Structure formats: C-alpha cells, structure tokens
Amino acid sequence: MGIFDRLNISKTTAATIEWDMTPDLAFCTFNAKGLREELSKSDERVCYFFIDNWGDAPRLYLMERGTRYVHILAEITAPVELLIECIVNQGGTSSSRDNFPIDTTIKKWLLAEVIEPAESPYLVPALSEESTDEDLDAALPSCGETGFKGEAISLPVGHQSLDDEQIRRLIVQWNFYDAERNPQGKFDNFLADGGDELTVIDERTGIMWQRAGLDLCSRRSMQRKYDQLVQEGFAGFHDWRLPTAAEALSLMEPCRNEKGIHLHPCFSKEQPFIFVDARRKPTGYWFVDYKQGKVYWSSGSVPGGFARLCRRVA
C-alpha cells in the first residue's frame, strides 16, 4: 500500500490497514495478549485510523499498535466538519473528550484523498521514535538544589476505594492535570536525581520514584514482581510500594514530552499507563495513563498494566 512507503513503519508491521479496528478493541486485544506468556514478546503490530477528541478540535490519526508498542504514524488533516459529524453519529458531541473509531464516510474520504493518491497533502508523518530513553533523558539537579523551600507535603497514602466523583474531587483538590477532568491543572514538582540512575526524588512530595518500572503484566504477576523487587532491595531499599492515585497523578504534566507522554523526560516512556493502589467503586481498578494524560478505570476482565513503584523519603 503506497501510504506506507511515505511513513516510517516497523519492519514487523504489516503494510495494511485494519479498517475494523477501534481504539477500545485495540486496547483490549493487545493488553490481553500481553498477559499471555507465549505472546508477551510478540512482534505483531497493526495499523488503524482513529479520531482523537481530547484537544481543542478533533484530530484524525493513523496508529501503529502492538502488544508493547503504541505509536502514531501520521496525522491526517481531514476536514474538521467530517470528524465532528462522525463523532455526533456515534452519540458524542464536539466537546466529548474521548477517542472514536472512523465511520464509512471517513473511510471513503481516506481511500480517495490519502490512500490511493501517490502523494497526499493531507498526510503529515509523525516524528520518528527511534530515539531511546537514554537519548532524551533530562539532567536533574541534586537533592537540595531543586529550589524547593519548606516542608514536603503529604499526599493521600494507603489503599483506597474511589468512585468517579471522588476521583474528580481528588484531582481538583490538588490541581492535578487530567485531560478530561481538569485540563487546566498543573501540579509543580521539584525533581532531583536519586544519584543512582535508577531513581528520582520529588522534594515537594518527599517521594522517591523508579525512573522506569515493571513491564506489562496482570495484577497477580505484578504482585509477584513487586514482591521480588522489594525482597532484593531495589536501589538499596525494601519499602517500595504501588503509588496511590494522588501520588501517580502528581507526576502528570500538562504537555507531552519528547517521548510522547505526560511526564518529565527523566522518566522512561516504557510504562505508559500504570497500576495504582486504588479500586474503583462500584467495580474495577483505577489506572493513571501518561500517554493520554488522564486517570481511567478498567474492569477486572482487562486487568493488564505497567507499574512505577515509589517510597516515601521525607
């Protein structure tokens, strides 16, 4: 297909479009596969179009998705009216903050204006993601040199059960950024180098974080990995734990960094959404998604996620 000749796709990606794929289906399909040991290292990837309506106006993207890989290949500058009509036809509105699958009308437009032409003015390839985390890591000041003054604040700790309204109030109370619930939010961190290339300390919250974290796994296997890390004393400490929803949200940045996630660039991009120590009432688990810039919940039927552990130092 000619469109792929104009894009930087992986060698393991099939040069075809999965027209029936949707954002929700892709999430469920590849998260579920990631939980099966025999598929956890699969190179299988698919490409599909979707509408991102989290910003000021809807945008149409071509996504490359795998078990442990998410990359926007290109933006398609389709007429906004076409995208809004597709959203409305699916029961949404122009202000609905969500991702939407494309419809038949957009598919026909894509075939005529983007897929079939040898060149298309509507196709805007995304920047390559060949850079590694190490290439993009930002230098951090040493402890005591971040400019933070005063005593560290205490964010909520301990396991919680939160309903949708309680999670919204939590976000507003601490002015955390959330693309849906508090898009004007900004929680200021004062990050310092942990001195070991493994950790980062936020002097404002008194929390030490893993720069990276635990790979995609189920809640049960995550607990085993977590227990092993604690027993071994990662970075010299044995009191690591899952962050609370508030602690995980405290790291959320309003803008995506060079790695495409809403985090300071000192953190790895390989943990795009993480478990937190919070259940959702009446059912499900809360996750913090640094790729989409929001907190969300998932039912126990799709329990896969990553983890970034923390511990309190002050």
N, C-alpha and C positions, 0 to 999 in steps of 0.2 A: 504494500500500500504506500503510495507516494508520500503521504504525510509523515511517515516515519523516517524517510530519507532526510527530512528537514529538522529532525529532532535528535537529541542525544539520549537514546534509549539504551537500556542494558542489553547485553548480548543474550541474556536468558529470557528476555521479554518477547513474547510472540507479537509479531508485527500485524496485529489485528485489533479491531475494536470490539469490546464486549458490549453490544448495544443494550442488552437487557440488564446489565449490572447497575446497581444503585449504591449510594453511599452506605446505607444501612446493611444491605446484603453483603457488600464487600467487607465491612467491619466484622459482621458475624462469621462470614465464611473463613476469613484469614485468621481471626482470633481463635476460632475453634480448631483450625488446622495447627496453629501454633501450640496448642495444648497437647497434641498427639505427638509422642516422642518420635515416631517414624517419619513425621512430616516437619519436625521443628527446624530442620535445616534445608527445607525445600527451596529451590530457586524459582519456583513457579511464580510468574507475575502476569497480571492482566492490565489492560488499559480501558478506561471508560470515561465518558463525559459526565459532568455534574454541575449543578448551579450552586454557587456559594453565596448565601444571602446574609452574611454576617456583617458586612460593611455598610457604607452609605448607599450603595447601589449593588444589585446582584451582578455577579461575575460568572462567566462560563469557563470551566477549566477542563483540561484533559489530564486525568490522573493515571499514574503507574503504581499499582498496588501489589504487594506480595505479603508473605507471612510476617516478615520482619522488615518491611520496606514500604514507605509511603513517600511518593514524590510527585509533585505537579510538573508535568512535562511542558505544558503550554497554557497560556490564556487565550481564549477565543473572543475577540471583541465583537460579539454579536449585538444586534440592536437591543437596547435595554427593554424596549416595549415587548419584544419577543420573549425575553426571560421573565418579565413580570406576568405576562399572560400565562406562561407555563406554570408559574408559582400559584397564581389565582385558580387555575384549573385543577390544582391539586389540593385546594382548600386553604391555601395560605393567603397572605397579603404582602404588599411591598415592604412592610415592616417586620415580617416574620423572620426571626433570627434562626436560620436552620439551613441545612443542605438539602437540595432537591434533585431528583432524577430528571433527565430530559424527557420530553414527550415526542410524539410523532412529527409535529410541526418543526421542532428544532432539529430533529434528525434529518428531515428532508433539506432544511436550510444548510446544515453542516455538509451533507453529501454534495450539494450544488456549489457551495461557496468555499469550502475548506478541504474536503477530502479529495474530490475529483480534479480540481484545477492543479496544474503543475506548480503554480505559485498562488498564494492567497494573502491579501493584505490584512486579513482578519486573524491570522495565526501569529502569535507572539511567543516564541520559545522561552521557557524559563531558564534562569541561570543554571549552569551545571552544578551538581552536588558532589563533584569529585573530591573537593577539599575534605580533609579529615578533621575530626575534632581538634587534634593537636595543632593543625594549621591555623585554627580560628580562636584558640583559647586566648582570653584576655588576661593580661597581667593584673594581679591583685596586690593591694598593699599588705604589709604585715600587720599582725594584730596590734592594736593600739595606734595605728596610723591611718585609720579609715575616716577620721574626723568625727566619729560619734562621741557625744558627750552625755554623761548621765548614766542612770541605771538601765539595764536591759529590761524590756517589757516582758510580761508573761502572757503568751498566747494560751488559749484553752488546751489542756492536755487530757489524756485518758480517752478510752473508748467512748464513743457517743452514738446515739441513735437520733437522727435528724430528719424531719420531714422537709418538704420543699420550701415552705415558708421560713422555717428555722435556718436553713442553709442560706436563703436570701438575706435574712436579717444579719447573719454572721458576716456575710460578705460586705454588707453596707456598714455595719458597726466598725469594722477595721479598715474600711475603704480599700478592700482588695479589688484588683481588676478582674472582671468577668465579662466577656464579650456580650453576654445576654443579660445578666442581672445587674451589672454595674460597669458599663462601658467607659465611664469617666474616672473609674477608680485608679489609684496608684499608691501602693504601699512601698515606702522607701526602705531599702536595705542598706546595710553598711557591711559589705562583704570583705573578708580578709582571708589571705592564703593560710591554709592549715599547716603549711610547712612540710608537707609530705607528698605532694602531688596527688593525694587521694581525697582530701577533704577541703571544705570551705566553711568558714565560721561567719555567721551573721552577728555582728556585735550588737545590733539593735534588739534582736530576739534572744541572744545568748544560745543559739542553736548551731551545732556542727552538722554539716551535711556531707553525704557522699557526693563527689563530683560526678560519678557515674551511677551505678546501681545494679539491681538484679534484672536479669533478662526476662523475656515474656514467659509467663507460667500461670498455672492455675493458683487459686488461693492456697490449696493444700500443698502443692510443691513449693510455692513461695515460702510457706511457713518452714519447710524443711531447709531451704537455702538460707533463710534468715537465721534459723537456729544454729546452723553450721558456722555462719559468719560471726555470730555472737560468741560461740564457743571458741573459735580460733582467735578472737580478739582483733577484728579488722582495725587497722591503723593504730593498734595498741589499746583498744577499748573493748569492753564487754557489755556495754549498756545500750547498744543500738536498738532502735525500735522503728515501727512504722510511724510516720508523721500523722498528726491529726489533720482534719480538713483545713483548719485555720493555718496550721504550720505549712502545709503544702501550698496553700493559696498565697501565703506571704511571699513566695518566690516568683509569683506570676508577674510578668512585665507586660505593660500595655501594647508594646510593639514587638513583632517578631525580630529576632536577631539574625545574623548572617546564616545561621544553621536552620532557620525557618521555624523556630519555636519561641514561645513567650517566656524566655529565661535569660538570665545573664549568660553571656557566651562562655564563662568559665565552666559551665555545666555541660555534660555530654548530651547530645541530641538523641542518643540511642534509647532513651526512656521517655517517649513522647507523652504517655499517659500513665499515671501511677496509682496504685492502691493507696488508700488512706484508712486510718483506724476509725472508720465510721460506717455504720449501717444506715440504710435509708428506711424511714417509716412511710408506708406500712411494709414495704418489701424492697429487696435489692441492696446494692452496695454503692457507695459514693466513690467516684474517681476524680482526679484532677487531671485535665487534659491540657498540656502545654502546647500541643500542636494547634488546637482550635481556640485556646485561650478561655477555657471555661471549666466549671465543675459539672459533672453529669452523673447519672446513675445507670446501672446495668443490673438486669435480673440475674439470679443465680444460674440461669441456663447459659449465660455467656460470661463466665467469671474471669476470663483471662486478663492479665495486665502486667505491667512492669512495677518496679519498686525503687524508691530512692530513700534509704534509711537515714535517720537522724538521731541525735542525742543532745541533751542539754549540757552546756559547759558553764553557764552562769545563771 
